[in-house]
Amino acid sequence: MEISELTALGHENKGMLRAVRANCLECCCGSAPEVALCQLTACPLWPYRRGTNPFRKKPALTPEHKAALTARLAGRREA
């Protein structure tokens, strides 16, 4: 299908994790707490129900990167 056809059907371009989260919310009647309490572990979307990928490794931060993030946060706090 073309993007124009998908848009005409009411679909919007959003990330996969947002789409999974939206599906889980629909499954739980729009209740975010119920999504968090979901016990349907056999569901293939269950690990992603909170809108994150638990299998993605967190990057290791170098001391230089940490210092840059700290400086950026300090700048935002001043603003």
MODELLER restraints for C-alpha pairs under 7 A, 6 or more apart:
rsr = mdl.restraints
at = mdl.atoms
rsr.add(forms.Gaussian(group=physical.xy_distance, feature=features.Distance(at['CA:17:A'], at['CA:48:A']), mean=6.85, stdev=0.5))
rsr.add(forms.Gaussian(group=physical.xy_distance, feature=features.Distance(at['CA:17:A'], at['CA:51:A']), mean=5.04, stdev=0.5))
rsr.add(forms.Gaussian(group=physical.xy_distance, feature=features.Distance(at['CA:17:A'], at['CA:52:A']), mean=6.35, stdev=0.5))
rsr.add(forms.Gaussian(group=physical.xy_distance, feature=features.Distance(at['CA:18:A'], at['CA:51:A']), mean=5.92, stdev=0.5))
rsr.add(forms.Gaussian(group=physical.xy_distance, feature=features.Distance(at['CA:20:A'], at['CA:45:A']), mean=6.74, stdev=0.5))
rsr.add(forms.Gaussian(group=physical.xy_distance, feature=features.Distance(at['CA:20:A'], at['CA:48:A']), mean=6.81, stdev=0.5))
rsr.add(forms.Gaussian(group=physical.xy_distance, feature=features.Distance(at['CA:20:A'], at['CA:49:A']), mean=6.43, stdev=0.5))
rsr.add(forms.Gaussian(group=physical.xy_distance, feature=features.Distance(at['CA:20:A'], at['CA:51:A']), mean=6.89, stdev=0.5))
rsr.add(forms.Gaussian(group=physical.xy_distance, feature=features.Distance(at['CA:21:A'], at['CA:49:A']), mean=5.31, stdev=0.5))
rsr.add(forms.Gaussian(group=physical.xy_distance, feature=features.Distance(at['CA:21:A'], at['CA:50:A']), mean=6.16, stdev=0.5))
rsr.add(forms.Gaussian(group=physical.xy_distance, feature=features.Distance(at['CA:21:A'], at['CA:51:A']), mean=5.15, stdev=0.5))
rsr.add(forms.Gaussian(group=physical.xy_distance, feature=features.Distance(at['CA:24:A'], at['CA:35:A']), mean=6.28, stdev=0.5))
rsr.add(forms.Gaussian(group=physical.xy_distance, feature=features.Distance(at['CA:24:A'], at['CA:49:A']), mean=5.94, stdev=0.5))
rsr.add(forms.Gaussian(group=physical.xy_distance, feature=features.Distance(at['CA:25:A'], at['CA:31:A']), mean=6.12, stdev=0.5))
rsr.add(forms.Gaussian(group=physical.xy_distance, feature=features.Distance(at['CA:25:A'], at['CA:32:A']), mean=6.33, stdev=0.5))
rsr.add(forms.Gaussian(group=physical.xy_distance, feature=features.Distance(at['CA:25:A'], at['CA:35:A']), mean=6.31, stdev=0.5))
rsr.add(forms.Gaussian(group=physical.xy_distance, feature=features.Distance(at['CA:28:A'], at['CA:34:A']), mean=6.00, stdev=0.5))
rsr.add(forms.Gaussian(group=physical.xy_distance, feature=features.Distance(at['CA:28:A'], at['CA:35:A']), mean=6.10, stdev=0.5))
rsr.add(forms.Gaussian(group=physical.xy_distance, feature=features.Distance(at['CA:35:A'], at['CA:49:A']), mean=6.68, stdev=0.5))
rsr.add(forms.Gaussian(group=physical.xy_distance, feature=features.Distance(at['CA:36:A'], at['CA:50:A']), mean=6.82, stdev=0.5))
rsr.add(forms.Gaussian(group=physical.xy_distance, feature=features.Distance(at['CA:40:A'], at['CA:46:A']), mean=6.84, stdev=0.5))
rsr.add(forms.Gaussian(group=physical.xy_distance, feature=features.Distance(at['CA:47:A'], at['CA:54:A']), mean=6.76, stdev=0.5))
